[in-house]
Amino acid sequence: MFKAGDVVLAKVQFTDTFEIKTRPALILFEEYDNIVVAGITSNLTMKGISITKAEGAVKDSVIKLNYLFTISKTMIEKNLFSISKEKKKLVFEELVGKLKKLTE
């Protein structure tokens, strides 16, 4: 069972190709064996919320809140680590802020 705040290694399809690659992703929520995740990149020039090696990441990275997608449980290879309660709160506050802008 996966929970919000878990960072996993998952097979994901990129939006600009049909290629599937194994990449880290942050679990946002799970429902009916579908898991909504945010992509994670080690490209530190991208916008998002940082996670560091000290927090458990293999490399200093960025949680990309503009790159959300749904995957099946079967696409997850392994659980890597969980982000802190404070970082998880920051992620969800940022997401809610982005969604609120849509209604303004």
Backbone as XML, in Angstrom:
<?xml version="1.0"?>
<chain id="A" units="angstrom">
  <residue number="1" name="MET">
    <atom name="N" x="0.850" y="-1.188" z="0.000"/>
    <atom name="CA" x="0.000" y="0.000" z="0.000"/>
    <atom name="C" x="0.887" y="1.240" z="0.000"/>
  </residue>
  <residue number="2" name="PHE">
    <atom name="N" x="0.612" y="2.125" z="-0.887"/>
    <atom name="CA" x="1.368" y="3.368" z="-0.982"/>
    <atom name="C" x="0.554" y="4.484" z="-0.355"/>
  </residue>
  <residue number="3" name="LYS">
    <atom name="N" x="1.269" y="5.526" z="0.089"/>
    <atom name="CA" x="0.564" y="6.637" z="0.722"/>
    <atom name="C" x="1.112" y="7.961" z="0.192"/>
  </residue>
  <residue number="4" name="ALA">
    <atom name="N" x="0.311" y="9.000" z="0.367"/>
    <atom name="CA" x="0.728" y="10.335" z="-0.060"/>
    <atom name="C" x="2.057" y="10.681" z="0.596"/>
  </residue>
  <residue number="5" name="GLY">
    <atom name="N" x="2.971" y="11.188" z="-0.205"/>
    <atom name="CA" x="4.283" y="11.569" z="0.299"/>
    <atom name="C" x="5.363" y="10.537" z="0.032"/>
  </residue>
  <residue number="6" name="ASP">
    <atom name="N" x="4.977" y="9.349" z="-0.444"/>
    <atom name="CA" x="5.985" y="8.346" z="-0.814"/>
    <atom name="C" x="6.603" y="8.724" z="-2.150"/>
  </residue>
  <residue number="7" name="VAL">
    <atom name="N" x="7.913" y="8.598" z="-2.229"/>
    <atom name="CA" x="8.615" y="8.766" z="-3.500"/>
    <atom name="C" x="8.916" y="7.364" z="-4.011"/>
  </residue>
  <residue number="8" name="VAL">
    <atom name="N" x="8.468" y="7.096" z="-5.229"/>
    <atom name="CA" x="8.606" y="5.763" z="-5.806"/>
    <atom name="C" x="9.356" y="5.833" z="-7.129"/>
  </residue>
  <residue number="9" name="LEU">
    <atom name="N" x="9.844" y="4.684" z="-7.542"/>
    <atom name="CA" x="10.431" y="4.544" z="-8.865"/>
    <atom name="C" x="9.354" y="3.895" z="-9.726"/>
  </residue>
  <residue number="10" name="ALA">
    <atom name="N" x="8.926" y="4.598" z="-10.789"/>
    <atom name="CA" x="7.788" y="4.127" z="-11.580"/>
    <atom name="C" x="8.052" y="4.275" z="-13.070"/>
  </residue>
  <residue number="11" name="LYS">
    <atom name="N" x="7.358" y="3.461" z="-13.832"/>
    <atom name="CA" x="7.398" y="3.571" z="-15.289"/>
    <atom name="C" x="6.379" y="4.633" z="-15.680"/>
  </residue>
  <residue number="12" name="VAL">
    <atom name="N" x="6.845" y="5.648" z="-16.410"/>
    <atom name="CA" x="5.963" y="6.742" z="-16.825"/>
    <atom name="C" x="6.128" y="7.008" z="-18.317"/>
  </residue>
  <residue number="13" name="GLN">
    <atom name="N" x="5.053" y="7.462" z="-18.932"/>
    <atom name="CA" x="5.105" y="7.833" z="-20.338"/>
    <atom name="C" x="5.259" y="9.338" z="-20.441"/>
  </residue>
  <residue number="14" name="PHE">
    <atom name="N" x="6.197" y="9.760" z="-21.237"/>
    <atom name="CA" x="6.425" y="11.187" z="-21.416"/>
    <atom name="C" x="5.373" y="11.777" z="-22.344"/>
  </residue>
  <residue number="15" name="THR">
    <atom name="N" x="5.059" y="13.049" z="-22.142"/>
    <atom name="CA" x="3.981" y="13.686" z="-22.892"/>
    <atom name="C" x="4.354" y="13.956" z="-24.347"/>
  </residue>
  <residue number="16" name="ASP">
    <atom name="N" x="5.624" y="14.083" z="-24.648"/>
    <atom name="CA" x="6.020" y="14.438" z="-26.009"/>
    <atom name="C" x="6.415" y="13.228" z="-26.867"/>
  </residue>
  <residue number="17" name="THR">
    <atom name="N" x="6.393" y="12.027" z="-26.282"/>
    <atom name="CA" x="6.724" y="10.812" z="-27.037"/>
    <atom name="C" x="5.870" y="9.660" z="-26.505"/>
  </residue>
  <residue number="18" name="PHE">
    <atom name="N" x="5.986" y="8.534" z="-27.138"/>
    <atom name="CA" x="5.305" y="7.342" z="-26.642"/>
    <atom name="C" x="6.253" y="6.502" z="-25.795"/>
  </residue>
  <residue number="19" name="GLU">
    <atom name="N" x="7.432" y="7.038" z="-25.544"/>
    <atom name="CA" x="8.452" y="6.324" z="-24.793"/>
    <atom name="C" x="8.089" y="6.236" z="-23.314"/>
  </residue>
  <residue number="20" name="ILE">
    <atom name="N" x="8.348" y="5.065" z="-22.739"/>
    <atom name="CA" x="8.122" y="4.856" z="-21.309"/>
    <atom name="C" x="9.481" y="4.709" z="-20.646"/>
  </residue>
  <residue number="21" name="LYS">
    <atom name="N" x="9.692" y="5.483" z="-19.590"/>
    <atom name="CA" x="10.961" y="5.455" z="-18.870"/>
    <atom name="C" x="10.693" y="5.244" z="-17.389"/>
  </residue>
  <residue number="22" name="THR">
    <atom name="N" x="11.675" y="4.744" z="-16.692"/>
    <atom name="CA" x="11.570" y="4.573" z="-15.244"/>
    <atom name="C" x="12.112" y="5.833" z="-14.593"/>
  </residue>
  <residue number="23" name="ARG">
    <atom name="N" x="11.273" y="6.487" z="-13.801"/>
    <atom name="CA" x="11.610" y="7.766" z="-13.178"/>
    <atom name="C" x="11.040" y="7.836" z="-11.764"/>
  </residue>
  <residue number="24" name="PRO">
    <atom name="N" x="11.624" y="8.691" z="-10.927"/>
    <atom name="CA" x="11.038" y="8.893" z="-9.599"/>
    <atom name="C" x="9.769" y="9.736" z="-9.699"/>
  </residue>
  <residue number="25" name="ALA">
    <atom name="N" x="8.849" y="9.474" z="-8.799"/>
    <atom name="CA" x="7.593" y="10.225" z="-8.773"/>
    <atom name="C" x="7.092" y="10.287" z="-7.334"/>
  </residue>
  <residue number="26" name="LEU">
    <atom name="N" x="6.361" y="11.345" z="-7.016"/>
    <atom name="CA" x="5.790" y="11.539" z="-5.692"/>
    <atom name="C" x="4.320" y="11.135" z="-5.721"/>
  </residue>
  <residue number="27" name="ILE">
    <atom name="N" x="3.934" y="10.240" z="-4.828"/>
    <atom name="CA" x="2.536" y="9.827" z="-4.757"/>
    <atom name="C" x="1.721" y="10.929" z="-4.088"/>
  </residue>
  <residue number="28" name="LEU">
    <atom name="N" x="0.637" y="11.331" z="-4.763"/>
    <atom name="CA" x="-0.280" y="12.332" z="-4.223"/>
    <atom name="C" x="-1.477" y="11.646" z="-3.578"/>
  </residue>
  <residue number="29" name="PHE">
    <atom name="N" x="-2.071" y="10.689" z="-4.288"/>
    <atom name="CA" x="-3.134" y="9.880" z="-3.686"/>
    <atom name="C" x="-3.378" y="8.633" z="-4.521"/>
  </residue>
  <residue number="30" name="GLU">
    <atom name="N" x="-4.041" y="7.672" z="-3.906"/>
    <atom name="CA" x="-4.373" y="6.412" z="-4.564"/>
    <atom name="C" x="-5.865" y="6.159" z="-4.413"/>
  </residue>
  <residue number="31" name="GLU">
    <atom name="N" x="-6.481" y="5.694" z="-5.494"/>
    <atom name="CA" x="-7.896" y="5.370" z="-5.446"/>
    <atom name="C" x="-8.190" y="4.312" z="-6.502"/>
  </residue>
  <residue number="32" name="TYR">
    <atom name="N" x="-8.822" y="3.223" z="-6.092"/>
    <atom name="CA" x="-9.188" y="2.132" z="-7.004"/>
    <atom name="C" x="-7.994" y="1.620" z="-7.808"/>
  </residue>
  <residue number="33" name="ASP">
    <atom name="N" x="-6.876" y="1.425" z="-7.143"/>
    <atom name="CA" x="-5.635" y="0.921" z="-7.758"/>
    <atom name="C" x="-5.040" y="1.866" z="-8.801"/>
  </residue>
  <residue number="34" name="ASN">
    <atom name="N" x="-5.560" y="3.075" z="-8.901"/>
    <atom name="CA" x="-4.939" y="4.114" z="-9.710"/>
    <atom name="C" x="-4.215" y="5.055" z="-8.770"/>
  </residue>
  <residue number="35" name="ILE">
    <atom name="N" x="-3.020" y="5.452" z="-9.157"/>
    <atom name="CA" x="-2.204" y="6.299" z="-8.297"/>
    <atom name="C" x="-1.864" y="7.587" z="-9.041"/>
  </residue>
  <residue number="36" name="VAL">
    <atom name="N" x="-2.208" y="8.719" z="-8.441"/>
    <atom name="CA" x="-1.899" y="10.022" z="-9.025"/>
    <atom name="C" x="-0.564" y="10.476" z="-8.444"/>
  </residue>
  <residue number="37" name="VAL">
    <atom name="N" x="0.357" y="10.815" z="-9.342"/>
    <atom name="CA" x="1.710" y="11.175" z="-8.925"/>
    <atom name="C" x="2.153" y="12.477" z="-9.576"/>
  </residue>
  <residue number="38" name="ALA">
    <atom name="N" x="3.170" y="13.063" z="-8.985"/>
    <atom name="CA" x="3.858" y="14.219" z="-9.562"/>
    <atom name="C" x="5.249" y="13.758" z="-9.962"/>
  </residue>
  <residue number="39" name="GLY">
    <atom name="N" x="5.669" y="14.147" z="-11.147"/>
    <atom name="CA" x="6.994" y="13.784" z="-11.619"/>
    <atom name="C" x="8.089" y="14.485" z="-10.829"/>
  </residue>
  <residue number="40" name="ILE">
    <atom name="N" x="9.245" y="13.863" z="-10.806"/>
    <atom name="CA" x="10.412" y="14.424" z="-10.122"/>
    <atom name="C" x="11.561" y="14.458" z="-11.122"/>
  </residue>
  <residue number="41" name="THR">
    <atom name="N" x="12.296" y="15.561" z="-11.128"/>
    <atom name="CA" x="13.441" y="15.698" z="-12.021"/>
    <atom name="C" x="14.677" y="16.139" z="-11.239"/>
  </residue>
  <residue number="42" name="SER">
    <atom name="N" x="15.840" y="15.762" z="-11.756"/>
    <atom name="CA" x="17.087" y="16.248" z="-11.154"/>
    <atom name="C" x="17.558" y="17.528" z="-11.849"/>
  </residue>
  <residue number="43" name="ASN">
    <atom name="N" x="16.778" y="18.023" z="-12.806"/>
    <atom name="CA" x="17.073" y="19.278" z="-13.481"/>
    <atom name="C" x="16.653" y="20.426" z="-12.550"/>
  </residue>
  <residue number="44" name="LEU">
    <atom name="N" x="17.597" y="20.969" z="-11.838"/>
    <atom name="CA" x="17.317" y="21.975" z="-10.816"/>
    <atom name="C" x="16.894" y="23.328" z="-11.370"/>
  </residue>
  <residue number="45" name="THR">
    <atom name="N" x="16.934" y="23.500" z="-12.693"/>
    <atom name="CA" x="16.476" y="24.766" z="-13.277"/>
    <atom name="C" x="14.962" y="24.775" z="-13.469"/>
  </residue>
  <residue number="46" name="MET">
    <atom name="N" x="14.322" y="23.639" z="-13.289"/>
    <atom name="CA" x="12.865" y="23.552" z="-13.460"/>
    <atom name="C" x="12.149" y="24.064" z="-12.218"/>
  </residue>
  <residue number="47" name="LYS">
    <atom name="N" x="10.908" y="24.546" z="-12.419"/>
    <atom name="CA" x="10.093" y="25.036" z="-11.310"/>
    <atom name="C" x="9.501" y="23.865" z="-10.538"/>
  </residue>
  <residue number="48" name="GLY">
    <atom name="N" x="9.360" y="24.073" z="-9.244"/>
    <atom name="CA" x="8.750" y="23.055" z="-8.407"/>
    <atom name="C" x="9.259" y="23.159" z="-6.977"/>
  </residue>
  <residue number="49" name="ILE">
    <atom name="N" x="9.075" y="22.084" z="-6.258"/>
    <atom name="CA" x="9.484" y="22.042" z="-4.852"/>
    <atom name="C" x="10.718" y="21.154" z="-4.729"/>
  </residue>
  <residue number="50" name="SER">
    <atom name="N" x="11.747" y="21.689" z="-4.135"/>
    <atom name="CA" x="13.007" y="20.956" z="-4.056"/>
    <atom name="C" x="12.957" y="19.830" z="-3.023"/>
  </residue>
  <residue number="51" name="ILE">
    <atom name="N" x="13.670" y="18.756" z="-3.346"/>
    <atom name="CA" x="13.957" y="17.699" z="-2.376"/>
    <atom name="C" x="15.445" y="17.401" z="-2.505"/>
  </residue>
  <residue number="52" name="THR">
    <atom name="N" x="16.078" y="17.189" z="-1.390"/>
    <atom name="CA" x="17.531" y="17.067" z="-1.364"/>
    <atom name="C" x="17.999" y="15.651" z="-1.043"/>
  </residue>
  <residue number="53" name="LYS">
    <atom name="N" x="19.281" y="15.442" z="-1.242"/>
    <atom name="CA" x="19.885" y="14.164" z="-0.868"/>
    <atom name="C" x="19.713" y="13.925" z="0.626"/>
  </residue>
  <residue number="54" name="ALA">
    <atom name="N" x="19.794" y="14.981" z="1.399"/>
    <atom name="CA" x="19.629" y="14.858" z="2.854"/>
    <atom name="C" x="18.225" y="14.374" z="3.223"/>
  </residue>
  <residue number="55" name="GLU">
    <atom name="N" x="17.248" y="14.629" z="2.343"/>
    <atom name="CA" x="15.869" y="14.197" z="2.586"/>
    <atom name="C" x="15.608" y="12.779" z="2.081"/>
  </residue>
  <residue number="56" name="GLY">
    <atom name="N" x="16.585" y="12.208" z="1.361"/>
    <atom name="CA" x="16.436" y="10.842" z="0.869"/>
    <atom name="C" x="16.570" y="10.679" z="-0.630"/>
  </residue>
  <residue number="57" name="ALA">
    <atom name="N" x="16.573" y="11.782" z="-1.368"/>
    <atom name="CA" x="16.686" y="11.699" z="-2.827"/>
    <atom name="C" x="18.079" y="11.224" z="-3.227"/>
  </residue>
  <residue number="58" name="VAL">
    <atom name="N" x="18.166" y="10.513" z="-4.356"/>
    <atom name="CA" x="19.459" y="10.062" z="-4.860"/>
    <atom name="C" x="20.305" y="11.273" z="-5.255"/>
  </residue>
  <residue number="59" name="LYS">
    <atom name="N" x="19.646" y="12.266" z="-5.854"/>
    <atom name="CA" x="20.268" y="13.537" z="-6.248"/>
    <atom name="C" x="19.349" y="14.653" z="-5.778"/>
  </residue>
  <residue number="60" name="ASP">
    <atom name="N" x="19.894" y="15.835" z="-5.579"/>
    <atom name="CA" x="19.028" y="16.991" z="-5.342"/>
    <atom name="C" x="18.084" y="17.081" z="-6.545"/>
  </residue>
  <residue number="61" name="SER">
    <atom name="N" x="16.807" y="17.275" z="-6.271"/>
    <atom name="CA" x="15.792" y="17.184" z="-7.322"/>
    <atom name="C" x="14.674" y="18.184" z="-7.104"/>
  </residue>
  <residue number="62" name="VAL">
    <atom name="N" x="13.714" y="18.179" z="-8.033"/>
    <atom name="CA" x="12.563" y="19.071" z="-7.989"/>
    <atom name="C" x="11.297" y="18.262" z="-8.229"/>
  </residue>
  <residue number="63" name="ILE">
    <atom name="N" x="10.305" y="18.442" z="-7.357"/>
    <atom name="CA" x="8.981" y="17.857" z="-7.558"/>
    <atom name="C" x="8.245" y="18.798" z="-8.496"/>
  </residue>
  <residue number="64" name="LYS">
    <atom name="N" x="7.855" y="18.290" z="-9.675"/>
    <atom name="CA" x="7.227" y="19.124" z="-10.702"/>
    <atom name="C" x="5.713" y="19.062" z="-10.561"/>
  </residue>
  <residue number="65" name="LEU">
    <atom name="N" x="5.138" y="20.104" z="-10.001"/>
    <atom name="CA" x="3.691" y="20.132" z="-9.805"/>
    <atom name="C" x="2.924" y="20.427" z="-11.087"/>
  </residue>
  <residue number="66" name="ASN">
    <atom name="N" x="3.638" y="20.703" z="-12.167"/>
    <atom name="CA" x="2.995" y="20.892" z="-13.465"/>
    <atom name="C" x="3.041" y="19.596" z="-14.282"/>
  </residue>
  <residue number="67" name="TYR">
    <atom name="N" x="3.527" y="18.523" z="-13.696"/>
    <atom name="CA" x="3.653" y="17.244" z="-14.381"/>
    <atom name="C" x="2.990" y="16.165" z="-13.535"/>
  </residue>
  <residue number="68" name="LEU">
    <atom name="N" x="1.650" y="16.128" z="-13.583"/>
    <atom name="CA" x="0.862" y="15.178" z="-12.811"/>
    <atom name="C" x="0.297" y="14.120" z="-13.755"/>
  </residue>
  <residue number="69" name="PHE">
    <atom name="N" x="0.262" y="12.902" z="-13.305"/>
    <atom name="CA" x="-0.298" y="11.843" z="-14.134"/>
    <atom name="C" x="-0.776" y="10.693" z="-13.266"/>
  </residue>
  <residue number="70" name="THR">
    <atom name="N" x="-1.572" y="9.818" z="-13.871"/>
    <atom name="CA" x="-2.123" y="8.654" z="-13.176"/>
    <atom name="C" x="-1.441" y="7.408" z="-13.699"/>
  </residue>
  <residue number="71" name="ILE">
    <atom name="N" x="-1.028" y="6.561" z="-12.771"/>
    <atom name="CA" x="-0.393" y="5.305" z="-13.142"/>
    <atom name="C" x="-1.088" y="4.162" z="-12.401"/>
  </residue>
  <residue number="72" name="SER">
    <atom name="N" x="-0.843" y="2.970" z="-12.870"/>
    <atom name="CA" x="-1.326" y="1.765" z="-12.216"/>
    <atom name="C" x="-0.306" y="1.322" z="-11.172"/>
  </residue>
  <residue number="73" name="LYS">
    <atom name="N" x="-0.765" y="0.633" z="-10.144"/>
    <atom name="CA" x="0.159" y="0.091" z="-9.137"/>
    <atom name="C" x="1.245" y="-0.763" z="-9.777"/>
  </residue>
  <residue number="74" name="THR">
    <atom name="N" x="0.889" y="-1.451" z="-10.856"/>
    <atom name="CA" x="1.843" y="-2.351" z="-11.501"/>
    <atom name="C" x="3.009" y="-1.605" z="-12.140"/>
  </residue>
  <residue number="75" name="MET">
    <atom name="N" x="2.871" y="-0.305" z="-12.328"/>
    <atom name="CA" x="3.936" y="0.489" z="-12.934"/>
    <atom name="C" x="4.987" y="0.932" z="-11.921"/>
  </residue>
  <residue number="76" name="ILE">
    <atom name="N" x="4.739" y="0.675" z="-10.647"/>
    <atom name="CA" x="5.683" y="1.062" z="-9.603"/>
    <atom name="C" x="6.671" y="-0.062" z="-9.362"/>
  </residue>
  <residue number="77" name="GLU">
    <atom name="N" x="7.946" y="0.258" z="-9.487"/>
    <atom name="CA" x="8.984" y="-0.743" z="-9.282"/>
    <atom name="C" x="9.358" y="-0.880" z="-7.807"/>
  </residue>
  <residue number="78" name="LYS">
    <atom name="N" x="9.485" y="0.269" z="-7.124"/>
    <atom name="CA" x="9.796" y="0.196" z="-5.697"/>
    <atom name="C" x="9.573" y="1.532" z="-5.011"/>
  </residue>
  <residue number="79" name="ASN">
    <atom name="N" x="9.398" y="1.454" z="-3.708"/>
    <atom name="CA" x="9.258" y="2.635" z="-2.863"/>
    <atom name="C" x="10.671" y="3.073" z="-2.469"/>
  </residue>
  <residue number="80" name="LEU">
    <atom name="N" x="10.996" y="4.345" z="-2.668"/>
    <atom name="CA" x="12.341" y="4.839" z="-2.374"/>
    <atom name="C" x="12.455" y="5.447" z="-0.978"/>
  </residue>
  <residue number="81" name="PHE">
    <atom name="N" x="11.552" y="6.393" z="-0.657"/>
    <atom name="CA" x="11.550" y="7.059" z="0.642"/>
    <atom name="C" x="10.279" y="7.880" z="0.754"/>
  </residue>
  <residue number="82" name="SER">
    <atom name="N" x="10.039" y="8.464" z="1.891"/>
    <atom name="CA" x="8.896" y="9.350" z="2.096"/>
    <atom name="C" x="9.391" y="10.741" z="2.439"/>
  </residue>
  <residue number="83" name="ILE">
    <atom name="N" x="8.710" y="11.749" z="1.905"/>
    <atom name="CA" x="9.075" y="13.122" z="2.247"/>
    <atom name="C" x="8.522" y="13.440" z="3.631"/>
  </residue>
  <residue number="84" name="SER">
    <atom name="N" x="9.066" y="14.468" z="4.238"/>
    <atom name="CA" x="8.645" y="14.863" z="5.582"/>
    <atom name="C" x="7.211" y="15.384" z="5.571"/>
  </residue>
  <residue number="85" name="LYS">
    <atom name="N" x="6.625" y="15.406" z="6.754"/>
    <atom name="CA" x="5.268" y="15.933" z="6.925"/>
    <atom name="C" x="5.204" y="17.393" z="6.465"/>
  </residue>
  <residue number="86" name="GLU">
    <atom name="N" x="6.238" y="18.161" z="6.789"/>
    <atom name="CA" x="6.292" y="19.576" z="6.416"/>
    <atom name="C" x="6.379" y="19.747" z="4.901"/>
  </residue>
  <residue number="87" name="LYS">
    <atom name="N" x="7.202" y="18.912" z="4.253"/>
    <atom name="CA" x="7.351" y="19.002" z="2.792"/>
    <atom name="C" x="6.058" y="18.565" z="2.105"/>
  </residue>
  <residue number="88" name="LYS">
    <atom name="N" x="5.410" y="17.539" z="2.646"/>
    <atom name="CA" x="4.143" y="17.076" z="2.085"/>
    <atom name="C" x="3.095" y="18.188" z="2.188"/>
  </residue>
  <residue number="89" name="LYS">
    <atom name="N" x="3.071" y="18.891" z="3.310"/>
    <atom name="CA" x="2.129" y="20.002" z="3.489"/>
    <atom name="C" x="2.400" y="21.085" z="2.450"/>
  </residue>
  <residue number="90" name="LEU">
    <atom name="N" x="3.662" y="21.391" z="2.209"/>
    <atom name="CA" x="4.034" y="22.396" z="1.211"/>
    <atom name="C" x="3.569" y="21.979" z="-0.183"/>
  </residue>
  <residue number="91" name="VAL">
    <atom name="N" x="3.758" y="20.707" z="-0.537"/>
    <atom name="CA" x="3.325" y="20.197" z="-1.841"/>
    <atom name="C" x="1.820" y="20.399" z="-2.011"/>
  </residue>
  <residue number="92" name="PHE">
    <atom name="N" x="1.045" y="19.984" z="-0.999"/>
    <atom name="CA" x="-0.404" y="20.088" z="-1.137"/>
    <atom name="C" x="-0.893" y="21.536" z="-1.103"/>
  </residue>
  <residue number="93" name="GLU">
    <atom name="N" x="-0.240" y="22.405" z="-0.347"/>
    <atom name="CA" x="-0.599" y="23.824" z="-0.366"/>
    <atom name="C" x="-0.356" y="24.425" z="-1.748"/>
  </residue>
  <residue number="94" name="GLU">
    <atom name="N" x="0.769" y="24.069" z="-2.363"/>
    <atom name="CA" x="1.083" y="24.565" z="-3.717"/>
    <atom name="C" x="0.055" y="24.058" z="-4.727"/>
  </residue>
  <residue number="95" name="LEU">
    <atom name="N" x="-0.317" y="22.790" z="-4.621"/>
    <atom name="CA" x="-1.317" y="22.230" z="-5.531"/>
    <atom name="C" x="-2.667" y="22.919" z="-5.376"/>
  </residue>
  <residue number="96" name="VAL">
    <atom name="N" x="-3.098" y="23.113" z="-4.148"/>
    <atom name="CA" x="-4.372" y="23.782" z="-3.895"/>
    <atom name="C" x="-4.320" y="25.207" z="-4.454"/>
  </residue>
  <residue number="97" name="GLY">
    <atom name="N" x="-3.201" y="25.880" z="-4.274"/>
    <atom name="CA" x="-3.048" y="27.231" z="-4.810"/>
    <atom name="C" x="-3.187" y="27.261" z="-6.325"/>
  </residue>
  <residue number="98" name="LYS">
    <atom name="N" x="-2.587" y="26.275" z="-6.998"/>
    <atom name="CA" x="-2.702" y="26.204" z="-8.455"/>
    <atom name="C" x="-4.145" y="25.950" z="-8.879"/>
  </residue>
  <residue number="99" name="LEU">
    <atom name="N" x="-4.850" y="25.099" z="-8.159"/>
    <atom name="CA" x="-6.238" y="24.796" z="-8.495"/>
    <atom name="C" x="-7.154" y="25.985" z="-8.214"/>
  </residue>
  <residue number="100" name="LYS">
    <atom name="N" x="-6.881" y="26.719" z="-7.157"/>
    <atom name="CA" x="-7.694" y="27.897" z="-6.840"/>
    <atom name="C" x="-7.589" y="28.951" z="-7.938"/>
  </residue>
  <residue number="101" name="LYS">
    <atom name="N" x="-6.418" y="29.077" z="-8.534"/>
    <atom name="CA" x="-6.228" y="30.058" z="-9.611"/>
    <atom name="C" x="-7.147" y="29.774" z="-10.792"/>
  </residue>
  <residue number="102" name="LEU">
    <atom name="N" x="-7.509" y="28.522" z="-10.966"/>
    <atom name="CA" x="-8.385" y="28.133" z="-12.080"/>
    <atom name="C" x="-9.805" y="28.668" z="-11.901"/>
  </residue>
  <residue number="103" name="THR">
    <atom name="N" x="-10.193" y="28.942" z="-10.676"/>
    <atom name="CA" x="-11.568" y="29.394" z="-10.409"/>
    <atom name="C" x="-11.661" y="30.911" z="-10.279"/>
  </residue>
  <residue number="104" name="GLU">
    <atom name="N" x="-10.561" y="31.597" z="-10.399"/>
    <atom name="CA" x="-10.571" y="33.063" z="-10.248"/>
    <atom name="C" x="-10.941" y="33.746" z="-11.542"/>
  </residue>
</chain>
